[in-house]
Amino acid sequence: MRARLIQIGNSRGLRLAKPLLEEAGLADEVEIRAEAGALIITAVQSPRAGWAEAAAKHGASKLIDPPSNTKFDEEEWTW
């Protein structure tokens, strides 16, 4: 697919077709990096992506401290 760079203020922009964005799995925020003669656009990864799965592999017995209620849990929090 070819596209033209468009003027946006002092910058240049690129319009990407919706089907192309959907196929690539790109949402509202992306990571962009430059390489020789190319711009690489990738989906933003959640900072803690995969943490729950990694912790589950170790099991609850590997936690540093057992969970405990605080004053907030006992007096202020309501479900």
Residue, then its C-alpha position, 0 to 999 in steps of 0.5 A: m500500500r502506498a500513502r502520501l505524507i501530509q502537512i500537519g503544522n510544522s510536521r508531516g502525518l500519515r493516514l492509515a486505512k482502518p482495515l490495515l490498522e485492524e489487521a495489524g492490531l493497532a489501537d489508539e497508541v503505538e510505539i514508533r522507532a526509526e531504522a535505516g530507511a524505515l519507520i517501525i510502528t508497533a502496538v504499545q505493550s502494557p507495562r505489566a503485561g505477563w506479570a500475572e502469568a509469571a506470578a502464577k507459575h511460582g504459586a502463592s507459597k512463593l509470596i514474600d509475605p502472606p496477605s494481611n488486612t489493613k485498617f483501611d480494609e477493615e474499617e473503610w472499604t466497602w464492597 
